Amino acid sequence: MMKTLQILVLVILGAACCLSDKLRFDNHRVYSIGIENEEQLGALQDLETTPNEFTFLDVPLVINSKIQVVVPPAKQRKFEQLVLLFNLNPVLISSDLQSAIDNERPNRARRAAFGWEDYYTLEEIYAWLDEIALQYKDVLSIETICHSYEKRDLKVIKLSYKEGNPGIFIDANIHAREWITSATVTWILNELLTSDNPAIRELAENYDWYIVPVANPDGFAYTHTTNRLWRKTRFPYTVLCQGADPNRNFDFQWSNGGTSTNPCSDVYAGEHPESEIEVKTISNFVRSIADKLNLYLSVHSRGQYILVPFGYNAAPYPPNYRDLMQIGQRAAVDMYKVHKTPYRVGTTADVLYVASGISVDWAYGAAQIPLAYTFELRDQVQYGFILPADQIVPNAEEVLAAFAGMIDEAGVLGYF
């Protein structure tokens, strides 16, 4: 028995050692698959929660939806057998995922100071924040509100030019692989500090901005060191499966659709609401300032959506649904004017998928913040989560225009 235990420990340690190397995706194919019936849905759900099989870029949740799946070369034959067995109709999107990852950061070899022509690590983002906090110490402050499971700082930045401003809260990069989100909100923060555009100065000086640039620091760090496609937190729920989906872990309609009880799933909701220290701490922080907040924004990728509450099963429309939609549609129109990028507006459940325990639903339904939106940024199909760095600034420009239009329209309707 002791010998068997020793062998098991060695196997686990060996696996951990291997996982410490950065995963490559050479010749990994990416397929889009339409889910047409219950049999296909069940088969794909089983695969999604099976470790070391395929990487799902979308979680199979309902019939008549499309998902993207990454197939390694060693699993190609098995994938083809599954296609025949379940009568799937995959469409090849990419024949070499690694080439997309390599092309994501064309300027990484020649970058100098922190900027927005490349993506940066958590340490680099925090170093830049510390630097500008010193430079703009009269209006900018940084607070570490907790340490993550792996003891990384979870930081909130507050930009405030004067007392009594209405408040806006933003969470970004709550899903680890969505790098464009933290790049976008740091660019916007820099604009709020440095732009001399009168419209931007109006946003900066007459609203208090609370920004969590990386709401999932452990997962984000892991995407830089080990697995670019990681989504969840990093708490070890089982030997083989780590992390919960932090955007299914908020304490409002928790585990009421669009989640999983399996720790191996990318939409595992956690052991209970706020089981993830990052979610619990963000929730506590927002509760402490909720009476100052008029607007909650959660920044994600991908798909080009502006989403209003709610996402859970059989959810009703919120009482101010028409106002939420009017404000969201104004944001989409203003976004489109910048770079002609179309965004669709609607509830999470109506236009994207059922999802419960999400931050925006919690902010609206539990924290009683009257306006709450999820932004799903670029793009739709071509790059997915691996958005090339040369799209950071154009993406951020249209998002800032959306925020400005949203705030203006909300003012017209009496929310500010």
Secondary structure, DSSP 8 states (H G I E B T S, - for coil): -HHHHHHHHHHHHHHHHHHTS----TT-EEEEEEE-SHHHHHHHHHHHTSTTS-EESS---STTEEEEEEE-GGGHHHHHHHHHHHT---EEEES-HHHHHHHH-TTTTT--SS-SSS---HHHHHHHHHHHHHHTTTTEEEEEEEE-TTS-EEEEEEE-SSTT--EEEEEE-SSTT-HHHHHHHHHHHHHHHH---HHHHHHHHSSEEEEES-S-HHHHHHHHHT-TT--S---BSSSS-B---GGG-SSSSTTSSS-BS-TTSTTB--SSTT-SHHHHHHHHHHHHHGGGEEEEEEEEESS-EEEES--STT----TTHHHHHHHHHHHHHHHHHHH----EEEEHHHHT----S-HHHHHHHTS--SEEEEEEES-SSSSTT---GGGHHHHHHHHHHHHHHHHHHHHHTT--
